[in-house]
Structures are given as structure tokens and as C-alpha cells.
Amino acid sequence: MGSQKKWPVRLTARDREELVRVTTTGVRGASMIMRARVLLALDTSVGEVDSKEMIATRLGVSGETLRLVAKRFTETGGDVHATIARKRRDLPPVPSPVTGEVEARLIAMACSQPPQGYARWSLRLLEKHVALVEDIPDLDHSTIGRILKKRNCVLT
């Protein structure tokens, strides 16, 4: 019962109706429905709540899931939508080293004459030459191939 004291869930009648609608109608993700059911089970505004273990067993989730949903509900200021919806990340975790300028320089290199002693550019040869150019970050041959394929460039 620690999470019920630390992160109490009190739903308004409108929020309860909406959560019931989420769990019974429409097409929604399984995790969204599960979090809505957890909020309904933890709601203290309708009366006494069962023990954490009993709710977890009845809903088929872990006690940790109950705690996390209650904590997120409190952290979002009681916003039901923010609690049951999936979090969207703002940016990719690592920015891509390939920018428009890098693409343009790579395509220009692939369209130029190959080095002396070679009949044509290959992906591995382009990889070696990209590593020699200081302005372009080191790219793997598979990344170079993806860039060229995206722009319909054929190495001939």
C-alpha cells in the first residue's frame, strides 16, 4: 500500500468515464488499456482500494507497474491522457553525422573520376577517400551505400 499513500490516485467522474471508455471501446494499444485499468483500480475517490498485491494479480501486472503508473499520474498533475499515453521523445538520441552538405559532397565525390588505377568507384573505395577528407565525418561503406541509394546514384 506504499504507492497508494505516496502517490494517491483520485479521479474525477469525467476522468473515470473516459478511462472506462478507453478500456471498453475503440482500438487502442495494449499498454494504454493496461495503464487505464490500473488507474481505475487505484482510484481512491470511489471508496476503499484493494491491496497492491490483489490489484496486481487481478489485472495481471506487477506491483512495480502499479507503482510506476501511480507515480506518473502524480507527476503529470493528475492528467489522465499524459499518464496512459506513450511518451514521445523530442529528438533522436544521437544526431546523425549525415547532413545535407555531407550528402552533397559524397555524391559529388561518387560522380567524379575515380582515382588512378581504378576503373570505377566502389563503396569501400569511397569509404577510404571519405576518411581522408577532413570536412566529412568518417562514414561506413553501408552508410555511404544508403545515401547513394536514397539519391538514386549508381556507381558505374
HELIX and SHEET records of a PDB file:
HELIX    1   1 GLY A    2  LYS A    6  1                                   5    
HELIX    2   2 ALA A   13  THR A   24  1                                  12    
HELIX    3   3 ALA A   30  LEU A   42  1                                  13    
HELIX    4   4 LYS A   52  LEU A   59  1                                   8    
HELIX    5   5 GLY A   63  GLU A   75  1                                  13    
HELIX    6   6 VAL A   80  ILE A   84  1                                   5    
HELIX    7   7 GLY A  100  CYS A  111  1                                  12    
HELIX    8   8 LEU A  123  LEU A  132  1                                  10    
HELIX    9   9 HIS A  141  LYS A  150  1                                  10    
END                                                                             
